[in-house]
Amino acid sequence: MKLIYAIVRPTKLEAVREALEGIGVERLTVCDAHGFGRQKGHTETYRGMEYSLNLLRKVVLEIAVNDDYVDRTVELIEQLARTGGEGNIGDGKIFQVPIEEAIRIGDGVRGKEAV
């Protein structure tokens, strides 16, 4: 089992969610996030005053999947979260973390059946 963290642009969230549903990944958690990487933020003007936004808005998808779903889940997110043909700075990141144990609270089921 793996926990996949996918940090993507908010505009890509719905397309990724629908595609994940299409391959059978029906459970995910979505969190709002602010951060920066190579993008380094940008400047905006509000009421004639210029200010810089150092932290950019992203969303984090947290998806627990069994081992047989890891590759197709990661490939799908990578394809759909990319902007343009080659991708751009700020498209996001994907991290995979091993899960030692999963427990479904409602009925106590453990292991890969709980995912």
BANUTI-797711 format. One line per 8 residues: for each residue x, z, y of N, C-alpha, C, CB. Coordinates in steps of 0.1 Angstrom, whole numbers, plus 5000, padded with zeros to 4 digits. Each point is the difference from the previous one (the first is absolute). Last residue first. Glycine has a CB too. Example, Ala and Ser with C-alpha at 12.3 -4.5 7.8 and 13.67 -1.06 7.14 Angstrom:
BEGIN
5128/5071/4978/5009/5000/5011/4992/5008/5011/5012/4978/4994 | 4991/5021/4949/4991/5000/5012/5009/5000/5012/4981/5012/4988
This chain:
BEGIN
4917/5026/5000/5002/4990/5011/4989/4990/5000/5025/5003/4998 | 4978/5030/4968/4996/5006/5012/5002/4991/5012/5005/5022/4991 | 5010/4967/4965/4985/4999/5000/4995/5005/5013/4999/5002/4975 | 5047/5002/5013/4997/4987/5006/4984/4998/5001/5022/4991/4991 | 4992/5060/5007/5007/4988/4996/4995/4987/5006/5005/5012/4979 | 4962/5031/5013/5014/4999/5004/5006/4987/4995/5001/5025/4999 | 4948/5002/5013/5007/4989/4992/5014/4999/5006/4978/4988/4995 | 4985/5042/5021/5012/5004/4994/5008/4990/4992/4989/5022/5000
4969/4975/5028/4998/5003/4986/5013/5004/4993/4981/4984/5000 | 5016/5010/5049/4986/5002/4996/4998/5003/4985/4995/4984/5018 | 5048/5006/5003/4995/5013/5003/4986/5002/4994/5014/5001/5021 | 5027/4968/4962/4988/4998/5007/4993/5013/5001/4998/4976/4992 | 5055/5012/5004/4989/5008/4995/4988/4997/5008/5016/5018/4992 | 5038/4963/4995/4988/4998/5008/4989/5009/4993/5007/4976/5008 | 5052/5020/4993/4987/5004/4994/4989/4997/5009/5011/5018/4987 | 5033/4967/5022/5003/5007/4987/4987/5004/4993/5021/5009/5010
4993/4949/5023/4991/5011/4999/5003/5007/4987/4982/4988/5015 | 5050/4979/5020/4994/5003/4987/4991/5012/5000/5021/4991/4990 | 4987/4972/5049/5004/5013/4997/4995/5004/4986/5001/5007/5024 | 5008/4949/5014/4994/5004/4987/5006/5014/4996/4997/4976/4993 | 4994/4992/5055/5008/5009/4993/4993/5003/4987/5010/5010/5021 | 4990/4952/5023/4993/5005/4987/5010/5009/4993/4985/4979/4998 | 5006/5000/5056/5009/5004/4989/4991/5004/4989/5018/5007/5015 | 4976/4961/5034/4998/5013/4993/5010/5001/4989/4977/4999/5005
5017/4969/5034/4990/4998/4990/4998/5012/4991/5005/4975/5001 | 5028/5018/5036/4987/5008/5002/4989/4998/4990/5006/4999/5024 | 5029/4962/4985/5004/5014/5002/4987/5008/5003/5023/4994/5009 | 4969/4962/4964/5005/5004/5013/5004/5015/5000/4986/4982/5011 | 5003/4970/4954/4998/5014/5003/5007/5003/5013/4999/5006/4976 | 4996/4951/5003/5012/5007/4996/4998/5015/5002/5013/4980/5006 | 4950/4990/5004/5006/4996/4987/5012/5008/4996/4992/4978/5006 | 4971/5046/5025/5007/4987/5001/5006/4997/4986/5005/5004/5024
4985/5044/4977/4994/4992/5010/5009/4987/5001/4990/5020/5013 | 4998/5019/4946/5010/4992/5007/4993/4991/5010/5015/5000/4980 | 4962/5028/4988/5004/5007/5012/5010/4992/5008/4996/5022/4988 | 4988/4962/4970/4989/5001/5010/5004/5007/5013/4984/5000/4981 | 5047/4995/4981/4995/4987/5004/4990/5001/5012/5003/4991/4977 | 5014/5049/5003/5010/4992/5007/4996/4987/5005/5016/5011/4985 | 4954/5015/4988/5002/5005/5014/5011/4993/5008/4993/5023/4991 | 5001/4964/4964/4988/4997/5008/5001/5005/5014/4987/5000/4979
5047/5011/4990/5000/4986/5003/4989/4996/5009/5011/4995/4979 | 4989/5049/5003/5011/4998/5010/5000/4985/5005/5013/5019/4989 | 4958/4991/4976/4995/5007/5012/5011/4998/5011/4988/5017/4986 | 5022/4967/4971/4990/4992/5006/4994/5006/5013/4994/4991/4978 | 5038/5034/4997/5006/4987/5004/4989/4991/5008/5017/5001/4981 | 4969/5041/4998/5010/5002/5011/5004/4987/5006/5008/5021/4989 | 4962/4990/4972/4995/4995/5013/5010/4999/5011/4978/5009/4993 | 5030/5010/4962/4996/4986/4998/4994/4993/5013/4996/5005/4976
5016/5043/5022/5011/4991/5000/4997/4985/4999/5012/5019/4989 | 4952/5013/5034/5007/5001/4987/5011/4989/5000/4979/5009/4988 | 5005/5013/5059/4996/4990/4990/5008/5003/4987/4996/4983/5018 | 4989/5035/5036/5005/5004/4987/4996/4990/4989/4999/5025/5007 | 5007/4974/5049/4993/4994/4988/5007/5005/4988/4993/4980/5013 | 5003/5023/5044/5005/5008/4989/4992/4996/4988/5007/5019/5015 | 5004/4960/5037/4991/4999/4988/5008/5009/4989/4989/4977/5006 | 5013/5020/5050/5007/5003/4988/4989/5000/4989/5019/5014/5011
4986/4963/5041/4992/5008/4990/5008/5001/4988/4978/4992/5009 | 5035/5003/5047/5000/4994/4986/4989/5007/4992/5025/4993/5002 | 4995/5003/5053/4990/5004/4991/5001/4992/4987/4985/5006/5019 | 5056/5008/5016/4990/4990/4997/4991/5004/4989/5015/4983/5008 | 5020/5040/5030/4995/5002/4987/4988/4990/4999/5007/5024/4998 | 5016/4977/5042/5011/5001/4990/4995/5001/4986/5014/5010/5017 | 4969/4972/5033/4995/5005/4987/5011/5000/4990/4976/4992/5005 | 5024/5007/5052/5004/4995/4987/4994/5008/4989/5022/4993/5010
4963/4992/5043/5004/5011/4992/5004/4994/4986/4986/5017/5012 | 4998/4970/5043/5006/4996/4988/5005/5012/4992/5007/4978/5010 | 4952/5013/5029/5012/5008/4995/5005/4995/4987/4992/5021/5012 | 4968/4962/5010/5012/4997/5008/5012/5008/4997/4984/4995/5017 | 4975/5010/4957/4997/5002/5014/5013/4999/5009/4982/5016/4993 | 5034/4978/4962/4987/5006/5001/4998/5004/5015/5000/5009/4976 | 5035/4961/4988/4996/5004/5014/4986/5005/5000/5016/4983/5009 | 5027/5015/4952/4987/4995/5005/4998/5004/5014/4991/5002/4976
5051/4992/4983/4995/5005/5013/4987/4994/5003/5023/5004/5008 | 5002/5009/4942/4999/4989/5010/4994/5007/5013/4996/4982/4983 | 5030/5029/4964/4989/5002/5010/5000/4989/5010/5002/5024/4997 | 5028/4979/4963/5004/5008/5012/4989/5001/5010/5023/4993/4996 | 4987/4983/4959/4991/4995/5010/5003/5007/5014/4983/4994/4983 | 5037/5017/4974/5007/4990/5007/4992/4994/5012/5012/4994/4979 | 4967/5048/5007/5012/4996/4992/5007/4990/5008/4989/5004/4978 | 4969/5036/5028/5007/4988/5004/5012/4998/4990/4994/5004/5024
4953/5022/4981/5014/5001/4998/5007/4988/5005/4996/5013/4980 | 4953/5013/5005/5008/4994/5012/5014/5002/4997/4982/5006/5016 | 4968/4994/4954/5014/5004/5003/5005/4993/5012/5004/5003/4976 | 4949/5008/4990/5005/4994/5012/5014/5006/5002/4977/4998/5010 | 4999/4996/4941/5004/5009/5011/5005/4993/5012/5006/5017/4983 | 4966/4977/4966/5005/4993/5012/5003/5011/5010/4988/4978/4995 | 5006/5016/4948/4999/5009/5011/5006/4993/5012/5000/5021/4986 | 4977/4962/4964/5011/5001/5009/4997/5009/5012/5007/4977/4993
4972/4997/4958/5002/5013/5007/5012/4999/5008/4989/5012/4981 | 4997/4952/4991/4988/5004/5007/5001/5013/5007/4987/4988/4984 | 5037/4968/4990/5005/5013/5006/4989/5004/5010/5025/4993/4998 | 4973/4966/4977/4996/5011/4992/5006/5014/5006/4998/4985/4980 | 5004/4968/5037/5008/5001/4988/4998/5013/4993/5017/4986/5012 | 4958/5004/5028/4999/4988/4991/5009/5001/4988/4994/4987/5020 | 5008/5046/5014/4988/5001/4993/4998/4989/4990/4990/5012/5019 | 5045/4985/5011/5003/5010/4990/4988/5002/4991/5016/5011/5016
4979/4961/5020/5008/4993/4990/5003/5010/4989/5009/4984/5017 | 4968/5032/5022/4992/4991/4992/5007/4994/4988/4987/4995/5021 | 5038/5031/5009/4991/5008/4993/4991/4992/4991/5000/5017/5018 | 5030/4961/5012/5007/5007/4989/4990/5008/4991/5021/5001/5014 | 4962/4980/5025/5004/4989/4991/5007/5006/4988/5002/4984/5019 | 4987/5045/5016/4988/4996/4993/5003/4989/4990/4987/5006/5020 | 5049/5011/5008/4994/5010/4991/4989/4994/4992/5007/5018/5016 | 5022/4963/5021/5001/4995/4986/4992/5009/4990/5022/4990/5006
4983/5019/5041/4992/4988/4999/5000/4994/4986/5006/4996/5024 | 5021/5043/4989/4986/5003/4998/4991/4987/4999/5004/5021/5014 | 5047/4981/4969/4993/4998/5012/4985/5003/4998/5017/4983/5009 | 5016/5041/4957/4997/4986/5004/4993/5001/5014/4997/4993/4976 | 5029/5035/4980/4998/5002/5015/4998/4986/5005/5015/5021/5002 | 4982/5004/4948/5001/4987/5007/4997/5003/5015/4993/4986/4979 | 5019/5041/4972/4997/5002/5014/5003/4986/5007/5007/5025/5000 | 4982/4993/4947/5005/4990/5009/4996/5003/5014/4999/4983/4982
5009/5043/4969/4993/5001/5012/5006/4990/5009/4995/5024/4997 | 5003/4977/4947/5008/4999/5012/4990/5003/5012/5016/4984/4990 | 4990/5021/4951/4992/5000/5012/5009/5000/5012/4981/5012/4988
